[in-house]
Amino acid sequence: MEAHQEDDSPAPPPEGGFALIFLFSSLPSIEEATLSQRLAPIDEMNTVRVSDTVATCGAVHARLTVGAHSFRLVGFDRPAPKEAIANAIECSHWRKEDKQPLRDHQAHVICYYTAGSDDASEQMLASWKLAGAFLDAGLCGIADPDAWNCIPAHALKDLLTPEMLSSCRADLPLGLWTGFAKLFKNEEDVWFCSKGFHRWGVMDFAYLGKHVQAEEVFALINGLFRYVRESGAVIKPGHTAQFGDALLRFGQVSEHRDYLIGPLGTLTVEKLRAHQHASRDST
């Protein structure tokens, strides 16, 4: 399997929420007035409030609020552990030149969302806005270990417009907020696997196919996410379902569990062939 372990990814703090990793060219200062000024073009309705700031040689800790949202930041004047961010960068689908600044970062800040909303979409939007306040402070991008995804700084800047933020709130951008990993089983076969669906209460899905099927499988898995989230359907191993023109069968992950299993579990997805349709109809 061509992937990396993520055992050293930051664990959520006792307060709950989730963690993103902000990657920097150098460790930034966390100053209320400066961050509020930088946030204003992104979110003029809210300002940053900073408390409990502790700065030591090579590290910084602070608690922040952005409007109704609360965060805890823990920063270090050194690169993030490779094991914590490798999947987030290498399994994302940004171009090589977009990923390189994230690989080259020299400092990192773990951003824990701690309170304010139970809605994962609102948590992500608030975290994006906070990251945007660091765009002029050497931000290289955001790594999201739980979703095996990342966002380069230049892309984040383009996304932090009222129109884009409103669009993300109206229609969850799965390509940005969740991951779609391609894990090569051998030279021909690829495990396609979603990452990060658990934040919206949905299990992940995995599909064993060929590399040329990536676009087709991406649409299938994302369609399943939206169906489960909107309908509340409970899918278990052994279930079959008509989905569009395809009859699907769901199963348990039987190999590479360390890579494929998500926090709420992962179901394998298989498209049944015509003779399998007939077999099913005859039982």
LUMGU-38502 format. One record per residue (C-alpha): residue number from 1; residue in one letter; x, y, z. Coordinates in steps of 0.2 Angstrom, whole numbers, plus 5000, padded with zeros to 4 digits. Layout:
! residues N
     i   aa     c1     c2     c3
   NUM    a      X      Y      Z
...
This chain:
! residues 283
     i   aa     c1     c2     c3
     1    m   5000   5000   5000
     2    e   5007   5017   4995
     3    a   5002   5027   5010
     4    h   5008   5033   5027
     5    q   5003   5030   5044
     6    e   4995   5045   5054
     7    d   4997   5038   5072
     8    d   5005   5054   5077
     9    s   4992   5066   5071
    10    p   4986   5079   5084
    11    a   4972   5072   5095
    12    p   4957   5082   5099
    13    p   4958   5092   5115
    14    p   4947   5088   5130
    15    e   4935   5102   5125
    16    g   4931   5092   5109
    17    g   4930   5098   5092
    18    f   4943   5094   5078
    19    a   4960   5099   5074
    20    l   4968   5107   5059
    21    i   4987   5111   5057
    22    f   4992   5128   5050
    23    l   5009   5127   5042
    24    f   5020   5142   5042
    25    s   5037   5148   5035
    26    s   5040   5154   5052
    27    l   5031   5154   5069
    28    p   5019   5169   5069
    29    s   5014   5180   5084
    30    i   4997   5179   5090
    31    e   4991   5197   5093
    32    e   4973   5202   5095
    33    a   4973   5219   5086
    34    t   4983   5212   5071
    35    l   4973   5197   5069
    36    s   4956   5207   5070
    37    q   4963   5219   5057
    38    r   4967   5205   5045
    39    l   4951   5196   5048
    40    a   4940   5212   5045
    41    p   4940   5210   5025
    42    i   4935   5191   5028
    43    d   4922   5193   5041
    44    e   4918   5211   5046
    45    m   4905   5206   5058
    46    n   4917   5198   5070
    47    t   4934   5201   5078
    48    v   4947   5191   5086
    49    r   4948   5190   5105
    50    v   4964   5182   5112
    51    s   4967   5176   5130
    52    d   4979   5165   5140
    53    t   4993   5168   5128
    54    v   5009   5160   5134
    55    a   5025   5162   5123
    56    t   5041   5152   5127
    57    c   5057   5149   5117
    58    g   5051   5141   5101
    59    a   5032   5138   5106
    60    v   5016   5148   5109
    61    h   4999   5144   5116
    62    a   4983   5155   5116
    63    r   4965   5154   5117
    64    l   4955   5163   5104
    65    t   4937   5168   5100
    66    v   4931   5173   5083
    67    g   4913   5179   5085
    68    a   4904   5164   5093
    69    h   4918   5151   5089
    70    s   4932   5147   5101
    71    f   4949   5139   5097
    72    r   4965   5134   5106
    73    l   4981   5137   5096
    74    v   4997   5127   5100
    75    g   5012   5133   5090
    76    f   5030   5127   5088
    77    d   5045   5134   5079
    78    r   5048   5118   5069
    79    p   5040   5108   5055
    80    a   5026   5097   5060
    81    p   5030   5079   5062
    82    k   5030   5071   5045
    83    e   5019   5057   5051
    84    a   5006   5069   5056
    85    i   5004   5078   5039
    86    a   5011   5066   5026
    87    n   4994   5059   5021
    88    a   4986   5076   5021
    89    i   4998   5083   5008
    90    e   5003   5068   4998
    91    c   4986   5060   4996
    92    s   4978   5077   4991
    93    h   4974   5081   4973
    94    w   4983   5098   4972
    95    r   4997   5100   4959
    96    k   5015   5096   4964
    97    e   5019   5115   4964
    98    d   5005   5119   4975
    99    k   5010   5105   4988
   100    q   5028   5111   4989
   101    p   5026   5126   5000
   102    l   5017   5115   5012
   103    r   5031   5102   5012
   104    d   5044   5116   5014
   105    h   5035   5124   5030
   106    q   5046   5128   5045
   107    a   5034   5130   5059
   108    h   5016   5124   5063
   109    v   5001   5129   5074
   110    i   4989   5116   5079
   111    c   4972   5124   5078
   112    y   4959   5115   5089
   113    y   4941   5120   5087
   114    t   4934   5119   5105
   115    a   4916   5127   5106
   116    g   4903   5137   5097
   117    s   4894   5126   5085
   118    d   4890   5107   5084
   119    d   4889   5109   5065
   120    a   4905   5103   5056
   121    s   4902   5114   5042
   122    e   4901   5130   5053
   123    q   4917   5123   5062
   124    m   4926   5122   5046
   125    l   4921   5139   5040
   126    a   4926   5147   5056
   127    s   4943   5138   5056
   128    w   4945   5144   5038
   129    k   4942   5162   5043
   130    l   4954   5161   5057
   131    a   4968   5154   5045
   132    g   4964   5168   5034
   133    a   4969   5180   5047
   134    f   4987   5172   5046
   135    l   4988   5174   5027
   136    d   5000   5189   5029
   137    a   5010   5181   5043
   138    g   5018   5167   5032
   139    l   5004   5155   5031
   140    c   5009   5141   5019
   141    g   4993   5132   5020
   142    i   4982   5120   5030
   143    a   4984   5102   5033
   144    d   4969   5092   5038
   145    p   4975   5075   5045
   146    d   4958   5067   5048
   147    a   4952   5071   5030
   148    w   4969   5067   5022
   149    n   4968   5084   5013
   150    c   4976   5101   5013
   151    i   4973   5118   5006
   152    p   4988   5129   5000
   153    a   4988   5147   5005
   154    h   4984   5154   4988
   155    a   4969   5143   4986
   156    l   4962   5148   5004
   157    k   4964   5166   4999
   158    d   4953   5163   4984
   159    l   4940   5154   4994
   160    l   4938   5167   5008
   161    t   4926   5178   4998
   162    p   4908   5180   5004
   163    e   4902   5171   4988
   164    m   4913   5156   4991
   165    l   4909   5155   5009
   166    s   4890   5156   5006
   167    s   4892   5143   4992
   168    c   4901   5131   5005
   169    r   4888   5133   5018
   170    a   4874   5129   5005
   171    d   4883   5114   4997
   172    l   4896   5105   5007
   173    p   4912   5106   4996
   174    l   4918   5088   4998
   175    g   4933   5090   4987
   176    l   4940   5103   5000
   177    w   4933   5097   5017
   178    t   4935   5078   5014
   179    g   4948   5067   5006
   180    f   4948   5055   4992
   181    a   4963   5044   4994
   182    k   4970   5032   4981
   183    l   4980   5018   4989
   184    f   4988   5006   4976
   185    k   4986   4988   4980
   186    n   4997   4983   4966
   187    e   5001   4990   4949
   188    e   4983   4988   4942
   189    d   4972   4989   4957
   190    v   4968   5004   4968
   191    w   4958   5006   4984
   192    f   4948   5022   4982
   193    c   4943   5028   5000
   194    s   4934   5043   5007
   195    k   4941   5052   5022
   196    g   4933   5064   5034
   197    f   4915   5059   5031
   198    h   4913   5055   5050
   199    r   4912   5074   5054
   200    w   4895   5074   5046
   201    g   4890   5058   5054
   202    v   4892   5047   5039
   203    m   4903   5032   5038
   204    d   4917   5031   5025
   205    f   4917   5021   5009
   206    a   4930   5011   4999
   207    y   4930   5005   4982
   208    l   4943   4993   4974
   209    g   4945   4998   4955
   210    k   4957   5004   4942
   211    h   4965   5020   4942
   212    v   4956   5026   4926
   213    q   4940   5025   4936
   214    a   4944   5038   4948
   215    e   4932   5051   4942
   216    e   4918   5039   4941
   217    v   4921   5032   4959
   218    f   4923   5050   4966
   219    a   4906   5054   4960
   220    l   4899   5037   4967
   221    i   4906   5039   4984
   222    n   4901   5057   4986
   223    g   4884   5053   4980
   224    l   4883   5040   4993
   225    f   4888   5052   5006
   226    r   4875   5065   5001
   227    y   4862   5051   5001
   228    v   4866   5044   5018
   229    r   4867   5062   5026
   230    e   4851   5068   5018
   231    s   4840   5052   5021
   232    g   4848   5045   5037
   233    a   4849   5028   5029
   234    v   4858   5015   5039
   235    i   4869   5004   5027
   236    k   4877   4988   5034
   237    p   4888   4975   5026
   238    g   4878   4963   5016
   239    h   4865   4976   5010
   240    t   4862   4980   4992
   241    a   4855   4996   4985
   242    q   4850   5002   4968
   243    f   4859   5018   4966
   244    g   4856   5027   4949
   245    d   4859   5014   4936
   246    a   4870   5003   4947
   247    l   4866   4989   4959
   248    l   4878   4991   4973
   249    r   4883   4978   4987
   250    f   4891   4984   5003
   251    g   4904   4974   5013
   252    q   4916   4974   5027
   253    v   4934   4980   5025
   254    s   4945   4964   5025
   255    e   4962   4971   5021
   256    h   4973   4986   5025
   257    r   4962   4991   5039
   258    d   4974   5003   5046
   259    y   4973   5013   5030
   260    l   4954   5011   5025
   261    i   4944   5011   5041
   262    g   4937   5028   5047
   263    p   4932   5034   5064
   264    l   4914   5029   5060
   265    g   4919   5013   5050
   266    t   4921   5010   5032
   267    l   4910   5000   5020
   268    t   4917   4993   5004
   269    v   4906   4996   4989
   270    e   4905   4984   4974
   271    k   4895   4986   4958
   272    l   4886   4970   4954
   273    r   4887   4963   4936
   274    a   4872   4958   4926
   275    h   4874   4939   4931
   276    q   4875   4944   4949
   277    h   4859   4954   4947
   278    a   4850   4939   4940
   279    s   4857   4928   4955
   280    r   4851   4941   4967
   281    d   4833   4941   4959
   282    s   4832   4922   4960
   283    t   4835   4921   4979
